[in-house]
């Protein structure tokens, strides 16, 4: 059911965001539509090779013009790998199963493509749908949110969208269910760490490591 809701949202918005030719139900546009529910990241190690890809606008513009090369994509594994090609650029997009994140990887002939396991990643695209974030109602989490003077879930998500990085080293995309996504937010004097999972079409915060962790434990 929840997968169906996400799929409908993706295909409904693909026409608005990706001015692609043809029906939104075709394989090309179904893939592009699904990206609207994903957080798209570029690892720091690949940043220089993707210098042209700086903003969400760049990503949408490229994806609109590009074609998905299904012959050189890997669509039948837990980590789907799509090759996007245009006249100017090519890149792979790796999307682990049951995850809300996708990683852009530079195109290299005969290279083995996999989701990164080390370092940090820059978030270049974040879903804009309402209520994308949910903070689980745990006493420890509620205490830290209160101590940090954060508002509601929407306010927290705005902070994540503008001031966070994806931590590949502390994430786990190999779990069979509820893959762990770790995000870092640079605070004034420390780094705040968020452990999240993808559940019921939402980014769920399940654990938070902040300067108030011990106090709220």
C-alpha positions as CSV (number, residue, x, y, z in Angstrom):
1,X,0.0,0.0,0.0
2,X,2.7,2.5,1.1
3,X,4.8,1.7,-2.0
4,X,1.8,2.4,-4.1
5,X,1.3,5.8,-2.5
6,X,4.9,6.7,-3.2
7,X,4.7,5.5,-6.8
8,X,1.6,7.6,-7.4
9,X,3.2,10.7,-6.0
10,X,6.3,10.1,-8.2
11,X,4.4,9.6,-11.4
12,X,2.1,12.6,-10.7
13,X,4.9,15.0,-10.2
14,X,7.2,13.8,-13.0
15,X,5.2,15.8,-15.5
16,X,5.6,19.0,-13.4
17,X,9.3,18.7,-12.6
18,X,10.6,16.7,-15.6
19,X,9.3,18.1,-18.9
20,X,10.0,14.8,-20.5
21,X,8.4,13.7,-23.8
22,X,5.8,11.0,-23.8
23,X,3.6,9.2,-21.2
24,X,4.7,9.3,-17.5
25,X,4.0,5.6,-17.3
26,X,6.8,4.7,-19.7
27,X,9.9,3.1,-18.2
28,X,12.0,6.2,-18.7
29,X,9.6,8.5,-16.9
30,X,8.7,5.9,-14.2
31,X,12.4,5.9,-13.2
32,X,12.6,9.7,-13.3
33,X,9.4,10.0,-11.4
34,X,10.7,7.8,-8.6
35,X,13.6,10.1,-8.1
36,X,11.3,12.8,-6.7
37,X,10.9,10.7,-3.5
38,X,14.7,10.3,-3.1
39,X,17.5,12.3,-1.5
40,X,20.2,12.5,-4.1
41,X,23.8,12.7,-2.9
42,X,27.3,13.0,-4.3
43,X,30.2,11.7,-2.3
44,X,33.1,14.0,-1.5
45,X,35.5,11.7,-3.3
46,X,33.5,12.1,-6.5
47,X,32.7,15.8,-6.2
48,X,35.5,17.1,-8.5
49,X,34.5,14.7,-11.2
50,X,30.9,16.0,-11.1
51,X,31.8,19.7,-10.8
52,X,29.0,20.6,-13.3
53,X,26.4,19.1,-10.9
54,X,26.0,21.7,-8.2
55,X,22.3,22.3,-7.5
56,X,18.9,20.7,-7.6
57,X,18.2,22.7,-10.7
58,X,21.3,21.2,-12.5
59,X,20.1,17.7,-11.6
60,X,16.6,18.2,-12.8
61,X,17.7,19.9,-16.0
62,X,20.2,17.1,-16.8
63,X,17.7,14.3,-15.9
64,X,15.0,15.9,-18.1
65,X,17.3,15.9,-21.1
66,X,19.0,12.6,-20.4
67,X,17.9,9.1,-21.4
68,X,18.1,6.0,-19.1
69,X,20.3,3.4,-20.8
70,X,18.5,0.3,-19.6
71,X,20.9,-2.0,-21.5
72,X,23.8,-0.8,-19.4
73,X,21.8,-0.4,-16.2
74,X,21.3,-3.0,-13.5
75,X,17.6,-3.1,-12.6
76,X,17.2,-6.6,-11.1
77,X,19.4,-6.3,-8.0
78,X,18.8,-5.0,-4.5
79,X,20.9,-2.0,-5.4
80,X,19.5,-0.7,-8.7
81,X,22.0,1.1,-11.0
82,X,20.7,3.4,-13.7
83,X,23.0,4.9,-16.4
84,X,21.8,8.4,-17.4
85,X,23.2,9.7,-20.6
86,X,22.9,13.0,-22.5
87,X,25.0,14.7,-25.2
88,X,27.2,16.5,-22.6
89,X,27.3,14.2,-19.6
90,X,26.8,10.7,-18.2
91,X,26.5,9.4,-14.7
92,X,25.3,6.3,-12.8
93,X,22.6,6.6,-10.1
94,X,22.7,3.9,-7.5
95,X,19.5,3.4,-5.5
96,X,19.5,0.7,-2.7
97,X,16.3,-1.2,-2.2
98,X,14.1,0.2,0.7
99,X,16.2,3.4,1.0
100,X,15.3,7.0,0.5
101,X,18.7,7.9,-0.8
102,X,20.3,7.6,-4.3
103,X,24.0,8.3,-5.1
104,X,25.3,9.9,-8.2
105,X,28.5,8.3,-9.5
106,X,30.7,9.4,-12.4
107,X,30.6,7.3,-15.5
108,X,33.7,5.3,-16.3
109,X,33.9,2.5,-18.9
110,X,34.0,-1.0,-17.5
111,X,33.9,0.3,-13.9
112,X,32.2,-1.6,-11.1
113,X,29.5,0.6,-9.7
114,X,28.3,0.3,-6.1
115,X,27.0,2.5,-3.3
116,X,29.8,4.2,-1.3
117,X,30.7,2.9,2.1
118,X,33.1,5.6,3.3
119,X,33.3,9.3,3.7
120,X,30.6,12.0,3.5
121,X,28.2,13.0,0.8
122,X,26.8,16.3,-0.3
123,X,23.0,16.4,-0.6
124,X,22.1,18.1,-3.9
125,X,18.4,17.1,-4.1
126,X,15.9,16.6,-1.3
127,X,12.2,15.6,-1.6
128,X,9.8,18.5,-1.2
129,X,6.7,16.6,-0.4
130,X,4.9,17.6,2.8
131,X,5.4,15.4,5.9
132,X,8.4,13.6,4.4
133,X,10.1,13.5,7.9
134,X,8.8,11.8,11.0
135,X,10.6,11.9,14.4
136,X,9.7,8.8,16.3
137,X,7.9,9.5,19.6
138,X,10.6,8.3,22.0
139,X,11.3,10.1,25.2
140,X,15.1,10.4,24.5
141,X,14.4,11.9,21.0
142,X,11.7,14.3,22.3
143,X,14.0,15.5,25.1
144,X,16.8,16.3,22.7
145,X,14.5,18.1,20.2
146,X,13.2,20.2,23.1
147,X,16.8,21.0,24.4
148,X,17.8,22.0,20.8
149,X,14.8,24.3,20.6
150,X,13.7,22.7,17.4
151,X,10.1,23.2,16.2
152,X,7.9,20.6,14.5
153,X,9.0,17.9,12.1
154,X,8.8,20.3,9.1
155,X,11.2,22.8,10.7
156,X,13.7,20.0,11.4
157,X,13.4,18.8,7.8
158,X,14.2,22.3,6.6
159,X,17.4,22.2,8.7
160,X,18.3,18.8,7.2
161,X,17.7,20.0,3.7
162,X,19.9,23.1,4.1
163,X,22.6,22.1,6.5
164,X,23.3,18.4,6.5
165,X,25.6,15.8,4.9
166,X,25.1,12.1,4.3
167,X,27.6,9.9,6.2
168,X,28.4,6.8,4.1
169,X,30.7,5.4,6.8
170,X,28.0,5.3,9.5
171,X,25.2,4.2,7.2
172,X,24.3,0.6,6.3
173,X,22.7,-0.2,3.0
174,X,23.4,-3.9,3.2
175,X,20.7,-4.6,5.8
176,X,17.8,-6.6,4.4
177,X,15.2,-4.4,5.9
178,X,15.1,-0.9,7.3
179,X,18.5,0.3,6.0
180,X,20.2,2.8,8.2
181,X,20.8,6.3,6.8
182,X,23.1,8.5,8.8
183,X,23.0,12.3,8.4
184,X,25.2,14.9,10.0
185,X,24.2,18.5,10.9
186,X,27.0,21.0,11.6
187,X,25.9,22.9,14.8
188,X,27.8,25.9,16.3
189,X,30.3,23.8,18.3
190,X,29.5,20.2,17.5
191,X,28.3,17.7,14.9
192,X,24.8,16.4,15.4
193,X,24.2,12.8,14.1
194,X,20.8,11.5,13.0
195,X,20.1,7.8,12.4
196,X,17.2,7.4,10.1
197,X,15.3,4.6,8.2
198,X,12.7,4.6,5.4
199,X,9.4,3.5,6.7
200,X,5.8,4.1,5.4
201,X,7.1,6.5,2.7
202,X,8.8,8.7,5.3
203,X,12.2,9.5,6.6
204,X,12.0,8.3,10.2
205,X,14.5,9.6,12.8
206,X,15.1,6.6,15.1
207,X,18.1,7.9,17.1
208,X,19.9,11.2,17.6
209,X,23.4,11.8,18.9
210,X,23.8,15.4,20.2
211,X,25.4,17.3,23.1
212,X,22.2,16.4,25.0
213,X,22.3,12.7,24.4
214,X,23.6,11.8,27.9
215,X,21.4,14.2,29.6
216,X,18.3,12.8,27.8
217,X,19.2,9.2,28.2
